[in-house]
Amino acid sequence: MMNRIKELRQQKKLSLAKLSDQLKKNYNLKISAPSLMRYENGTTEPKLATWQKLSDFFGVSVGYLQGISDIREPFESHTMEEWWDKTLGYMADVNPQVFDEERKKHEQIKATKQVAPILDVISKNESLPDNYIDYNVEIKDDTTKANIYKATSMLAELGRNSSPEAKADLQRITELLEHLEERTQLPPELGGYE
């Protein structure tokens, strides 16, 4: 299918010269009227950045402007996260089983990205500099990283909870952490440092 530049330009009742002026004025995009004609006819292909500015000008998605999609409206936000959420929503309607698998994978990827800064802090504050461990490199399994994030977020939630039970749990965790260094003197095969 041919792109929709000409169709959208004509809907706005703009000549090629007027469109050229508007693009220069509004987007600092310098495209001559003859170049716009070549874009419309498909004899010259715009760069991706030009497609984006043209789609912004016409208020349509890039795919719609290019003639490769019937989805006219652009996403409200161009973030990958929002695009992924919309894609997953569509998949849930079309194929719930595939959606559930993809959602789980996506949630795991999100969790591993969120735990990375936490693991960086732990790595930087390693108490034994001779045995420095970069946990983001050492923990290769994404499921493990996702579980670490889940456990860390549950601890954070526990810290925000003011109930007596939560306070008691936090006290118990604090006591365990205070005695943790004693446990790290174990031989490596039992969980200690080498």
SEZATOR-79456 format. One record per residue (C-alpha): residue number from 1; x negated, y negated, z negated; residue in one letter. Coordinates in steps of 0.2 Angstrom, whole numbers. Each point is the difference from the previous one (the first is absolute). Layout:
<sites>
+-----+-------+-------+-------+------+
| pos |    xx |    yy |    zz | code |
+-----+-------+-------+-------+------+
| NUM |     X |     Y |     Z |    A |
...
+-----+-------+-------+-------+------+
</sites>
This chain:
<sites>
+-----+-------+-------+-------+------+
| pos |    xx |    yy |    zz | code |
+-----+-------+-------+-------+------+
|   1 |     0 |     0 |     0 |    M |
|   2 |    -6 |   -18 |     4 |    M |
|   3 |    -3 |   -11 |   -15 |    N |
|   4 |    13 |   -13 |    -6 |    R |
|   5 |   -10 |   -16 |     1 |    I |
|   6 |    10 |    -7 |    15 |    K |
|   7 |    17 |     6 |    -7 |    E |
|   8 |    -3 |    -9 |   -17 |    L |
|   9 |    -8 |   -15 |     8 |    R |
|  10 |    16 |    -2 |    11 |    Q |
|  11 |    11 |     3 |   -15 |    Q |
|  12 |    -8 |   -15 |    -8 |    K |
|  13 |     2 |   -10 |    16 |    K |
|  14 |   -18 |    -4 |     1 |    L |
|  15 |   -11 |    -2 |    16 |    S |
|  16 |   -17 |     8 |     0 |    L |
|  17 |    -8 |   -17 |    -2 |    A |
|  18 |    12 |    -4 |   -15 |    K |
|  19 |    -4 |    17 |    -8 |    L |
|  20 |   -19 |    -3 |     2 |    S |
|  21 |     2 |   -17 |    -8 |    D |
|  22 |    10 |     7 |   -15 |    Q |
|  23 |   -13 |    14 |    -3 |    L |
|  24 |   -14 |   -13 |     0 |    K |
|  25 |    10 |   -11 |   -12 |    K |
|  26 |     7 |    13 |   -12 |    N |
|  27 |   -14 |    13 |     0 |    Y |
|  28 |   -15 |    -9 |     7 |    N |
|  29 |     1 |    14 |    14 |    L |
|  30 |    -7 |    -7 |    17 |    K |
|  31 |     8 |    10 |    14 |    I |
|  32 |     3 |    -8 |    16 |    S |
|  33 |    16 |     2 |    10 |    A |
|  34 |    -8 |    11 |    13 |    P |
|  35 |    -7 |    11 |   -13 |    S |
|  36 |    17 |     2 |    -8 |    L |
|  37 |     7 |     4 |    17 |    M |
|  38 |   -13 |    14 |     2 |    R |
|  39 |     5 |     6 |   -18 |    Y |
|  40 |    18 |     1 |     5 |    E |
|  41 |    -3 |     9 |    16 |    N |
|  42 |   -11 |    12 |    -9 |    G |
|  43 |   -15 |    -3 |    11 |    T |
|  44 |   -10 |    -6 |   -15 |    T |
|  45 |     1 |     7 |   -17 |    E |
|  46 |    -1 |   -12 |   -15 |    P |
|  47 |   -11 |     4 |   -15 |    K |
|  48 |     8 |     7 |   -15 |    L |
|  49 |    -2 |   -17 |   -10 |    A |
|  50 |     9 |    -8 |    15 |    T |
|  51 |    14 |    13 |     0 |    W |
|  52 |     2 |    -4 |   -19 |    Q |
|  53 |     1 |   -19 |     2 |    K |
|  54 |    12 |     2 |    15 |    L |
|  55 |    11 |    12 |   -10 |    S |
|  56 |     0 |   -12 |   -15 |    D |
|  57 |     5 |   -14 |    12 |    F |
|  58 |    15 |    10 |     7 |    F |
|  59 |     4 |     7 |   -18 |    G |
|  60 |    -1 |    18 |     6 |    V |
|  61 |   -11 |    15 |    -4 |    S |
|  62 |   -16 |     3 |    11 |    V |
|  63 |     7 |    16 |     6 |    G |
|  64 |    16 |    -8 |     6 |    Y |
|  65 |    -9 |   -14 |     9 |    L |
|  66 |   -12 |    13 |     8 |    Q |
|  67 |    16 |    10 |     6 |    G |
|  68 |    -6 |    16 |    -9 |    I |
|  69 |    13 |    -1 |   -14 |    S |
|  70 |    19 |    -4 |    -2 |    D |
|  71 |    -3 |    -7 |   -18 |    I |
|  72 |     2 |   -18 |     3 |    R |
|  73 |    -2 |    -7 |   -18 |    E |
|  74 |   -18 |    -1 |    -6 |    P |
|  75 |    -3 |     6 |   -18 |    F |
|  76 |     2 |   -13 |   -13 |    E |
|  77 |   -18 |     3 |    -6 |    S |
|  78 |   -14 |     7 |    10 |    H |
|  79 |    -7 |    10 |   -14 |    T |
|  80 |    -4 |    18 |     3 |    M |
|  81 |     8 |     4 |   -17 |    E |
|  82 |    17 |    -7 |     6 |    E |
|  83 |    -2 |     8 |    17 |    W |
|  84 |    -3 |    17 |    -8 |    W |
|  85 |    15 |    -2 |   -12 |    D |
|  86 |    11 |    -3 |    15 |    K |
|  87 |    -7 |    14 |     9 |    T |
|  88 |     3 |    12 |   -15 |    L |
|  89 |    18 |    -6 |    -1 |    G |
|  90 |     3 |     4 |    18 |    Y |
|  91 |    -8 |    17 |    -2 |    M |
|  92 |    11 |     3 |   -15 |    A |
|  93 |    15 |    -2 |    11 |    D |
|  94 |    -6 |    10 |    15 |    V |
|  95 |    -9 |    14 |    -9 |    N |
|  96 |     1 |     1 |   -19 |    P |
|  97 |   -13 |    15 |    -1 |    Q |
|  98 |   -13 |    -9 |    10 |    V |
|  99 |     4 |   -16 |   -10 |    F |
| 100 |    -3 |     8 |   -17 |    D |
| 101 |   -17 |     7 |     6 |    E |
| 102 |    -6 |   -17 |     7 |    E |
| 103 |     7 |    -9 |   -15 |    R |
| 104 |   -10 |    11 |   -12 |    K |
| 105 |   -16 |    -2 |    11 |    K |
| 106 |     3 |   -19 |     0 |    H |
| 107 |     3 |    -1 |   -19 |    E |
| 108 |   -16 |    10 |    -2 |    Q |
| 109 |   -10 |   -12 |    11 |    I |
| 110 |     7 |   -15 |    -9 |    K |
| 111 |    -5 |     8 |   -17 |    A |
| 112 |   -17 |     4 |     5 |    T |
| 113 |    -3 |   -18 |     6 |    K |
| 114 |     7 |    -7 |   -16 |    Q |
| 115 |   -11 |    11 |   -11 |    V |
| 116 |   -16 |    -4 |    10 |    A |
| 117 |    -3 |   -17 |   -10 |    P |
| 118 |     3 |     9 |   -16 |    I |
| 119 |   -13 |    13 |     4 |    L |
| 120 |   -12 |   -13 |     6 |    D |
| 121 |     1 |    -8 |   -18 |    V |
| 122 |    -2 |    16 |    -8 |    I |
| 123 |   -15 |     4 |    11 |    S |
| 124 |    -8 |   -17 |    -3 |    K |
| 125 |     2 |     2 |   -19 |    N |
| 126 |    -8 |    18 |     0 |    E |
| 127 |    -8 |     1 |   -18 |    S |
| 128 |   -14 |    10 |     7 |    L |
| 129 |    -9 |   -10 |    14 |    P |
| 130 |   -11 |    15 |     4 |    D |
| 131 |    15 |    10 |     4 |    N |
| 132 |    10 |   -13 |    10 |    Y |
| 133 |    14 |     7 |     9 |    I |
| 134 |    10 |    -9 |    13 |    D |
| 135 |    17 |     8 |    -3 |    Y |
| 136 |     8 |    -6 |    16 |    N |
| 137 |   -13 |    10 |    10 |    V |
| 138 |    -1 |    15 |   -12 |    E |
| 139 |    19 |     3 |    -1 |    I |
| 140 |     4 |     5 |    18 |    K |
| 141 |    17 |     7 |    -3 |    D |
| 142 |    14 |   -12 |     3 |    D |
| 143 |    12 |     9 |   -11 |    T |
| 144 |   -12 |    -1 |   -14 |    T |
| 145 |    -2 |   -19 |     3 |    K |
| 146 |    19 |    -2 |     1 |    A |
| 147 |     2 |    10 |   -17 |    N |
| 148 |   -13 |   -11 |    -8 |    I |
| 149 |    10 |   -15 |     6 |    Y |
| 150 |    16 |     7 |    -7 |    K |
| 151 |    -8 |     4 |   -17 |    A |
| 152 |    -8 |   -18 |    -1 |    T |
| 153 |    17 |    -8 |     5 |    S |
| 154 |     9 |    11 |   -14 |    M |
| 155 |   -13 |    -6 |   -12 |    L |
| 156 |     3 |   -18 |     5 |    A |
| 157 |    19 |     2 |    -2 |    E |
| 158 |    -4 |     8 |   -17 |    L |
| 159 |   -10 |   -16 |    -5 |    G |
| 160 |    15 |   -11 |     5 |    R |
| 161 |    12 |    10 |   -10 |    N |
| 162 |     3 |    -6 |   -18 |    S |
| 163 |     9 |    15 |    -7 |    S |
| 164 |    -7 |     8 |   -16 |    P |
| 165 |    -3 |    16 |    10 |    E |
| 166 |   -10 |    -9 |    14 |    A |
| 167 |   -10 |    -8 |   -13 |    K |
| 168 |    -4 |    17 |    -8 |    A |
| 169 |    -4 |     7 |    16 |    D |
| 170 |   -12 |   -14 |     4 |    L |
| 171 |    -8 |     2 |   -17 |    Q |
| 172 |    -3 |    18 |     4 |    R |
| 173 |    -7 |    -4 |    17 |    I |
| 174 |   -12 |   -13 |    -8 |    T |
| 175 |    -6 |    13 |   -13 |    E |
| 176 |    -3 |    13 |    14 |    L |
| 177 |   -10 |   -13 |    10 |    L |
| 178 |   -10 |    -5 |   -15 |    E |
| 179 |    -6 |    18 |    -2 |    H |
| 180 |    -2 |     3 |    18 |    L |
| 181 |   -19 |    -5 |     0 |    E |
| 182 |    -3 |    15 |   -12 |    E |
| 183 |     8 |    12 |    12 |    R |
| 184 |   -11 |    -7 |    15 |    T |
| 185 |   -15 |     8 |    -9 |    Q |
| 186 |     6 |    17 |     6 |    L |
| 187 |   -10 |     9 |    13 |    P |
| 188 |     5 |    -3 |    18 |    P |
| 189 |     9 |    17 |     2 |    E |
| 190 |    12 |    -5 |   -15 |    L |
| 191 |     3 |   -18 |     7 |    G |
| 192 |   -14 |   -10 |    -7 |    G |
| 193 |   -13 |   -10 |     9 |    Y |
| 194 |   -15 |     8 |     9 |    E |
+-----+-------+-------+-------+------+
</sites>
